[in-house]
Every structure is written in structure tokens, then in C-alpha cells.
Amino acid sequence: MTARTRRAPLVAVLAAVSALALGACTSSTEIESAAADEPAGALVVDTGPDQDRVHTELNQDAVDLLPAGAFPDGTLRVSVTQGAVPLAFYADDNSTVIGSETDIATLVADALGLDLELVVNDWSNWPLATQSGEVDATISNVTVTEERKQLFDFSSYRVDQLGWLVQAGSDLEIDEAADIAGLTVGVSSGTNQEQILLAWDRENTDAGLEPVTIDYYESYNDAVLALQSGRLDTYVGPNATAAYSAATSPDDVAVAGTVNGGWPDTANIAVATAKGNGLAEAFTAAINGAIADGSYAEVLDRWGLGAEAVDQSLTNPPGLGS
């Protein structure tokens, strides 16, 4: 994983949902035709298994922060959860996991001079896998909370953002609670975004504004179809997915605004390592080196997530619930 490879053109296109996606391409002619059919300005992403990943250089300062005896076999094992485009999902071969999280893991491995092994886990299994040593770290859209900091150390690498997805061409701009008064808003039940939506709705009704009509969707695909048919004014969910949808299909959807996932506080997404094992400071230094050399920004921009970039990685930043 430390060897640098020659960059090649990105040619395959994947939308975040089937309603926006191109059909599967089985030949180079089909791939080239699909890319040509994309609207001007659309993000074009390589979804093949042979990824031309972004790389960074060995960071000796980060290596020097590793505890003695760390990684005796020279391999960094990272837990990822596949299925969330563009964070981590299966490539066209349905077996190779790719995405922004796997690319961040690549940068950390590069900086530390290690080979990378990605271990696909269910979301519910990442805490046990990380604590038990089955993996060295989890890079899977994990939000820093004070409760989690009792068991894990963190190295931040992305801002936790929620996005307000709308139809392309919508004149909606959503920055505060008043902007959604009277709208029909889609959300997934039992999520952090639902709690923020309900809080904004209470704020509006307390101020005498029109209440929100809330529609619940378990499937992101169904929510996008509802947007396209006009049954929803906006859908609030993880900004990573919304931003990727808008970047790959700008003629279909757009992001009307974002809100931090910890509203009214600030939440961070971070690499999780077992508490006290000494890896976090080295991981933080590795990420900061990638920020400095531009490879970090290249990774986020590659997946349409530049708006979630951090200026600096921090070890154990303030978490939600503090």
C-alpha cells in the first residue's frame, strides 16, 4: 500500500441511488458512453475494483509516535461498514469495498508505512472488533461522543454534517429552523436527523410559524423518488450521501443547506482506536500530514465531500454529550 501508482482517468459513474444511477456497464464502449451522457459538471467516479487510490508519502514524524512493537507484521487492519455510498460500498465486482472511508484508511497506512487490510463489519460490530484487537482501527463514519471516549480514542478527519436534499432547480435555501416552516420534510425514523428536525419544528411552532409535515422513509431511494415526484420539499439525512447524489446527478437533485450533526453543538467524525493503546496520536499526525500535502483534500473531493473537510485532525476532540 505504500507504493505510489500512476494516476488514470476516472471513467465509471455511480449515482447514490438507483433512481439516479446509470445502468450497469459491461464493456469499455458502454462505460465511455455512460460517461459521455453525464450532465456537464457532474462528478465522475471510478467504481471499479482496481482502484487508482489517492496516496500520500511516508510520514516519519507519525511513525515515531507509534508505540514500541506496534504492527509487527507491517499490516494495518481497519474495520469499515459497506453499503453507504460514497463512504464505503462494494465496487462493480460486488466484493471489493471502495469509498471515501477506504481512501482515508489508505492515507493513514501510507503515512505509517504499513500495508492495509480492510475488514468489512456490520456497524453493530465495530466497537467489539476494535476493543478486542480484531482490527487496529475503525474508519466508518463514527461520531465522537463523550460516552464513546470512555472506551475509544479518536482522530478526527471529517465534520459530521447533515444535508437538506431538494430537487435540482429548487429555490430553497435551508440554514435555520424558520427555513423549513410549512414544508413537507422526509427523514428516517429513530435517527439523529429526526431529533434535529423535531427540535427545529418545535422552535418554529413556539415562534408561531407553520409546523412541518414530516414523512418517514426507511429507504433513501424512496425519499429521492418522493422528491422527484413533488411529494417532498426536502429530505434531511447524512450530507455525505446527499452531496454525492448532487455531485453525480446535478440535473436531478441539489443540497439546499447543511446543519452539523451535533446541532446545536459541533460533532466530528473520527478514526476510532481502542482506549489507551497509543495509536491515536500517530493516526492524528498521519492525517495532518495528508492534509498538509493535499492528498486528504483530493480524497474528499474525489467523492464530492469537500464541504466536510477539517482544517486539522485532533486527538479526542470534544464529543457530543459533553
Secondary structure, DSSP 8 states (H G I E B T S, - for coil): --S------------SSTTT------SHHHHHHHHHHS-TT------SSS---------HHHHTTS-TT--TTSEEEEEE-TTBTTTBEE-TTSSSEESHHHHHHHHHHHHHT-EEEEEE--GGGHHHHHHHTSSSEE-SS-B-BTTGGGTEEEEEEEE-EEEEEEETT-----SSGGGGTT-EEEE-TTSHHHHHHHHHHHHHHHTT----EEEE-S-HHHHHHHHHHTS-SEEEEEHHHHHHHHHH-TTTEEEEEEEETTTTS--EEEEEEETTSS-HHHHHHHHHHHHHHTHHHHHHHHTT-GGG--SS--BS---BT-
